[in-house]
Amino acid sequence: MTFARVARDMKARQGVNANEIARRAYLYVSRNQALPPSVRYQAQLQLNSFGRYTRPSTVKNRCTVSGKGRGIISEFGLSRYQFRLKALAGELPGVHKASW
C-alpha cells in the first residue's frame, strides 16, 4: 500500500512540473479582468481540461521510504522515524546525533 502512495505522489510531482507554465498562463488569462469574457472563458475551459495530477494541490509531502504522510522532514523527504534510523546509521551526509 505504501508503494502505491509514493508512486502516486511522484506521478503528481512530475505532472505538476511538466504543466506548471501552461497552467499559470491560463490562470493569469482567466483571472485578468481587462480581457473579454469569451477569452477568459476559453482559458477556464483549458484549465479544466488538464488532468488531476497537474494541480499543485495534489502534491503531498510523503516519506520516500515508508510512504507516511505525517511528520515529514522536507529537506530529506523522510519521516521522523526514517530520518532517525538513517542518521544513526550514518547514511545522511552532514547529520550527526546531538551530544552536549
N, CA and C atoms as a LAMMPS dump frame, in Angstrom:
ITEM: TIMESTEP
0
ITEM: NUMBER OF ATOMS
300
ITEM: BOX BOUNDS ff ff ff
-5.0000000000000000e+02 5.0000000000000000e+02
-5.0000000000000000e+02 5.0000000000000000e+02
-5.0000000000000000e+02 5.0000000000000000e+02
ITEM: ATOMS id mol type element x y z
1 1 1 N 0.818 -1.2 0
2 1 2 C 0 0 0
3 1 3 C 0.856 1.256 0
4 2 1 N 1.951 1.216 0.735
5 2 2 C 2.781 2.415 0.799
6 2 3 C 3.447 2.702 -0.535
7 3 1 N 3.786 1.661 -1.288
8 3 2 C 4.411 1.896 -2.583
9 3 3 C 3.462 2.638 -3.518
10 4 1 N 2.177 2.3 -3.461
11 4 2 C 1.199 2.969 -4.313
12 4 3 C 1.102 4.446 -3.96
13 5 1 N 1.16 4.767 -2.677
14 5 2 C 1.077 6.17 -2.264
15 5 3 C 2.297 6.95 -2.724
16 6 1 N 3.466 6.353 -2.576
17 6 2 C 4.696 7.022 -3.004
18 6 3 C 4.689 7.198 -4.517
19 7 1 N 4.267 6.181 -5.251
20 7 2 C 4.216 6.266 -6.706
21 7 3 C 3.226 7.337 -7.152
22 8 1 N 2.084 7.43 -6.481
23 8 2 C 1.086 8.445 -6.809
24 8 3 C 1.643 9.845 -6.559
25 9 1 N 2.37 10.003 -5.46
26 9 2 C 2.958 11.3 -5.153
27 9 3 C 4.022 11.677 -6.179
28 10 1 N 4.838 10.73 -6.575
29 10 2 C 5.863 11.003 -7.585
30 10 3 C 5.22 11.36 -8.924
31 11 1 N 4.143 10.682 -9.274
32 11 2 C 3.436 10.98 -10.52
33 11 3 C 2.841 12.385 -10.477
34 12 1 N 2.292 12.765 -9.33
35 12 2 C 1.717 14.099 -9.178
36 12 3 C 2.8 15.165 -9.292
37 13 1 N 3.957 14.937 -8.686
38 13 2 C 5.049 15.906 -8.766
39 13 3 C 5.532 16.076 -10.207
40 14 1 N 5.641 14.989 -10.939
41 14 2 C 6.073 15.073 -12.333
42 14 3 C 5.04 15.807 -13.182
43 15 1 N 3.76 15.539 -12.951
44 15 2 C 2.699 16.205 -13.709
45 15 3 C 2.652 17.692 -13.445
46 16 1 N 2.835 18.08 -12.197
47 16 2 C 2.831 19.499 -11.854
48 16 3 C 4.013 20.202 -12.503
49 17 1 N 5.191 19.593 -12.441
50 17 2 C 6.374 20.207 -13.046
51 17 3 C 6.245 20.325 -14.563
52 18 1 N 5.646 19.343 -15.2
53 18 2 C 5.539 19.35 -16.653
54 18 3 C 4.549 20.398 -17.154
55 19 1 N 3.518 20.7 -16.373
56 19 2 C 2.451 21.593 -16.842
57 19 3 C 2.369 22.911 -16.089
58 20 1 N 3.376 23.226 -15.313
59 20 2 C 3.299 24.412 -14.459
60 20 3 C 3.181 25.706 -15.264
61 21 1 N 3.973 25.863 -16.303
62 21 2 C 3.981 27.116 -17.069
63 21 3 C 2.652 27.32 -17.791
64 22 1 N 2.138 26.279 -18.415
65 22 2 C 0.86 26.401 -19.127
66 22 3 C -0.274 26.696 -18.16
67 23 1 N -0.285 26.026 -17.008
68 23 2 C -1.349 26.288 -16.023
69 23 3 C -1.308 27.721 -15.516
70 24 1 N -0.112 28.223 -15.242
71 24 2 C -0.007 29.604 -14.755
72 24 3 C -0.456 30.602 -15.817
73 25 1 N -0.138 30.332 -17.069
74 25 2 C -0.562 31.227 -18.142
75 25 3 C -2.087 31.241 -18.252
76 26 1 N -2.713 30.074 -18.234
77 26 2 C -4.171 30.016 -18.307
78 26 3 C -4.822 30.654 -17.084
79 27 1 N -4.223 30.467 -15.908
80 27 2 C -4.748 31.112 -14.705
81 27 3 C -4.674 32.625 -14.812
82 28 1 N -3.567 33.127 -15.33
83 28 2 C -3.415 34.564 -15.48
84 28 3 C -4.468 35.116 -16.424
85 29 1 N -4.681 34.447 -17.553
86 29 2 C -5.666 34.908 -18.527
87 29 3 C -7.08 34.815 -17.948
88 30 1 N -7.39 33.724 -17.254
89 30 2 C -8.748 33.554 -16.75
90 30 3 C -9.084 34.527 -15.627
91 31 1 N -8.072 35.03 -14.906
92 31 2 C -8.325 35.963 -13.801
93 31 3 C -8.148 37.425 -14.187
94 32 1 N -7.707 37.689 -15.413
95 32 2 C -7.469 39.05 -15.858
96 32 3 C -8.802 39.707 -16.217
97 33 1 N -9.202 40.695 -15.434
98 33 2 C -10.493 41.356 -15.632
99 33 3 C -10.503 42.25 -16.871
100 34 1 N -9.342 42.639 -17.384
101 34 2 C -9.278 43.525 -18.542
102 34 3 C -9.591 42.8 -19.846
103 35 1 N -9.494 41.497 -19.862
104 35 2 C -9.752 40.724 -21.086
105 35 3 C -11.243 40.496 -21.269
106 36 1 N -11.662 40.256 -22.513
107 36 2 C -13.088 39.979 -22.741
108 36 3 C -13.511 38.648 -22.117
109 37 1 N -14.77 38.532 -21.737
110 37 2 C -15.242 37.305 -21.073
111 37 3 C -15.081 36.034 -21.908
112 38 1 N -15.183 36.151 -23.216
113 38 2 C -15.065 34.944 -24.045
114 38 3 C -13.645 34.362 -23.973
115 39 1 N -12.636 35.234 -23.948
116 39 2 C -11.245 34.767 -23.849
117 39 3 C -11.015 34.139 -22.481
118 40 1 N -11.524 34.783 -21.449
119 40 2 C -11.366 34.256 -20.101
120 40 3 C -12.069 32.904 -19.959
121 41 1 N -13.221 32.776 -20.589
122 41 2 C -13.969 31.523 -20.534
123 41 3 C -13.198 30.395 -21.22
124 42 1 N -12.587 30.694 -22.378
125 42 2 C -11.799 29.683 -23.085
126 42 3 C -10.589 29.252 -22.253
127 43 1 N -9.974 30.206 -21.557
128 43 2 C -8.843 29.857 -20.695
129 43 3 C -9.303 28.962 -19.552
130 44 1 N -10.497 29.247 -19.023
131 44 2 C -11.027 28.41 -17.94
132 44 3 C -11.328 27.001 -18.441
133 45 1 N -11.824 26.883 -19.65
134 45 2 C -12.065 25.56 -20.232
135 45 3 C -10.758 24.797 -20.408
136 46 1 N -9.713 25.486 -20.828
137 46 2 C -8.409 24.828 -20.967
138 46 3 C -7.877 24.366 -19.614
139 47 1 N -8.088 25.178 -18.575
140 47 2 C -7.673 24.77 -17.233
141 47 3 C -8.42 23.511 -16.79
142 48 1 N -9.696 23.45 -17.1
143 48 2 C -10.494 22.3 -16.701
144 48 3 C -10.13 21.041 -17.473
145 49 1 N -9.49 21.201 -18.631
146 49 2 C -9.137 20.025 -19.428
147 49 3 C -7.848 19.346 -18.93
148 50 1 N -7.095 20.023 -18.065
149 50 2 C -5.897 19.395 -17.505
150 50 3 C -6.293 18.232 -16.615
151 51 1 N -5.403 17.271 -16.487
152 51 2 C -5.67 16.093 -15.672
153 51 3 C -5.582 16.381 -14.184
154 52 1 N -5.885 15.373 -13.403
155 52 2 C -5.898 15.505 -11.954
156 52 3 C -4.517 15.8 -11.398
157 53 1 N -3.513 15.131 -11.911
158 53 2 C -2.185 15.244 -11.335
159 53 3 C -1.381 16.41 -11.903
160 54 1 N -2.041 17.395 -12.476
161 54 2 C -1.354 18.61 -12.904
162 54 3 C -1.636 19.755 -11.941
163 55 1 N -2.512 19.545 -10.975
164 55 2 C -2.816 20.587 -9.989
165 55 3 C -1.801 20.524 -8.859
166 56 1 N -1.261 21.672 -8.457
167 56 2 C -0.275 21.677 -7.368
168 56 3 C -0.849 21.2 -6.037
169 57 1 N -2.153 21.285 -5.853
170 57 2 C -2.734 20.871 -4.574
171 57 3 C -2.74 19.356 -4.399
172 58 1 N -2.459 18.596 -5.457
173 58 2 C -2.429 17.143 -5.325
174 58 3 C -1.097 16.632 -4.79
175 59 1 N -0.08 17.495 -4.774
176 59 2 C 1.24 17.091 -4.29
177 59 3 C 1.242 17.144 -2.773
178 60 1 N 1.561 16.036 -2.154
179 60 2 C 1.626 15.939 -0.701
180 60 3 C 3.049 15.607 -0.293
181 61 1 N 3.394 15.996 0.925
182 61 2 C 4.682 15.579 1.468
183 61 3 C 4.539 14.154 1.969
184 62 1 N 5.29 13.25 1.385
185 62 2 C 5.274 11.855 1.799
186 62 3 C 6.695 11.371 1.96
187 63 1 N 6.871 10.462 2.897
188 63 2 C 8.177 9.841 3.099
189 63 3 C 8.486 8.977 1.879
190 64 1 N 9.679 9.131 1.351
191 64 2 C 10.049 8.37 0.158
192 64 3 C 10.354 6.916 0.47
193 65 1 N 10.551 6.582 1.747
194 65 2 C 10.868 5.205 2.125
195 65 3 C 9.604 4.46 2.548
196 66 1 N 8.867 5.049 3.485
197 66 2 C 7.74 4.327 4.057
198 66 3 C 6.383 4.774 3.509
199 67 1 N 6.308 5.944 2.897
200 67 2 C 5.044 6.432 2.357
201 67 3 C 4.179 7.157 3.366
202 68 1 N 4.685 7.378 4.578
203 68 2 C 3.897 8.081 5.584
204 68 3 C 3.662 9.521 5.154
205 69 1 N 2.517 10.046 5.553
206 69 2 C 2.168 11.409 5.174
207 69 3 C 2.271 12.405 6.301
208 70 1 N 2.717 11.968 7.462
209 70 2 C 2.815 12.88 8.601
210 70 3 C 4.224 12.844 9.168
211 71 1 N 4.629 13.965 9.744
212 71 2 C 5.941 14.044 10.372
213 71 3 C 7.077 13.986 9.373
214 72 1 N 6.946 14.685 8.257
215 72 2 C 7.944 14.626 7.197
216 72 3 C 8.951 15.759 7.367
217 73 1 N 10.214 15.441 7.305
218 73 2 C 11.274 16.44 7.285
219 73 3 C 11.539 16.73 5.814
220 74 1 N 11.093 17.902 5.356
221 74 2 C 11.034 18.166 3.925
222 74 3 C 12.403 18.237 3.251
223 75 1 N 13.445 18.652 3.958
224 75 2 C 14.764 18.742 3.33
225 75 3 C 15.271 17.375 2.878
226 76 1 N 14.856 16.334 3.573
227 76 2 C 15.316 14.99 3.256
228 76 3 C 14.222 14.117 2.651
229 77 1 N 12.966 14.534 2.762
230 77 2 C 11.864 13.741 2.237
231 77 3 C 11.617 12.47 3.028
232 78 1 N 11.938 12.503 4.319
233 78 2 C 11.806 11.319 5.169
234 78 3 C 10.926 11.633 6.364
235 79 1 N 10.256 10.602 6.87
236 79 2 C 9.511 10.766 8.11
237 79 3 C 10.495 10.848 9.274
238 80 1 N 9.998 11.269 10.411
239 80 2 C 10.889 11.427 11.569
240 80 3 C 11.602 10.123 11.91
241 81 1 N 10.853 9.033 11.88
242 81 2 C 11.428 7.739 12.251
243 81 3 C 12.503 7.307 11.253
244 82 1 N 12.197 7.401 9.967
245 82 2 C 13.171 7.007 8.952
246 82 3 C 14.388 7.93 8.979
247 83 1 N 14.153 9.22 9.249
248 83 2 C 15.26 10.161 9.378
249 83 3 C 16.185 9.742 10.509
250 84 1 N 15.588 9.372 11.628
251 84 2 C 16.381 8.958 12.789
252 84 3 C 17.197 7.701 12.481
253 85 1 N 16.56 6.716 11.85
254 85 2 C 17.266 5.482 11.514
255 85 3 C 18.442 5.743 10.577
256 86 1 N 18.214 6.549 9.547
257 86 2 C 19.279 6.81 8.575
258 86 3 C 20.378 7.678 9.173
259 87 1 N 20.006 8.604 10.059
260 87 2 C 21.021 9.448 10.695
261 87 3 C 21.902 8.621 11.618
262 88 1 N 21.306 7.715 12.384
263 88 2 C 22.093 6.881 13.285
264 88 3 C 22.989 5.913 12.519
265 89 1 N 22.53 5.492 11.342
266 89 2 C 23.334 4.585 10.522
267 89 3 C 24.405 5.331 9.728
268 90 1 N 24.364 6.676 9.756
269 90 2 C 25.351 7.462 9.031
270 90 3 C 25.093 7.562 7.548
271 91 1 N 23.854 7.384 7.123
272 91 2 C 23.519 7.419 5.701
273 91 3 C 23.148 8.809 5.199
274 92 1 N 23.033 9.785 6.105
275 92 2 C 22.691 11.145 5.708
276 92 3 C 23.919 12.035 5.883
277 93 1 N 24.432 12.596 4.802
278 93 2 C 25.638 13.41 4.923
279 93 3 C 25.364 14.704 5.695
280 94 1 N 26.254 15.002 6.619
281 94 2 C 26.147 16.232 7.382
282 94 3 C 25.22 16.169 8.576
283 95 1 N 24.668 14.992 8.87
284 95 2 C 23.75 14.86 10.002
285 95 3 C 24.424 14.015 11.06
286 96 1 N 24.494 14.53 12.289
287 96 2 C 25.094 13.816 13.403
288 96 3 C 24.135 13.774 14.564
289 97 1 N 24.279 12.783 15.387
290 97 2 C 23.487 12.726 16.607
291 97 3 C 24.006 13.786 17.565
292 98 1 N 23.087 14.533 18.132
293 98 2 C 23.495 15.62 19.011
294 98 3 C 24.059 15.047 20.317
295 99 1 N 25.111 15.677 20.807
296 99 2 C 25.66 15.314 22.118
297 99 3 C 26.271 16.565 22.713
298 100 1 N 25.923 16.828 23.956
299 100 2 C 26.465 18.023 24.613
300 100 3 C 26.645 17.79 26.078
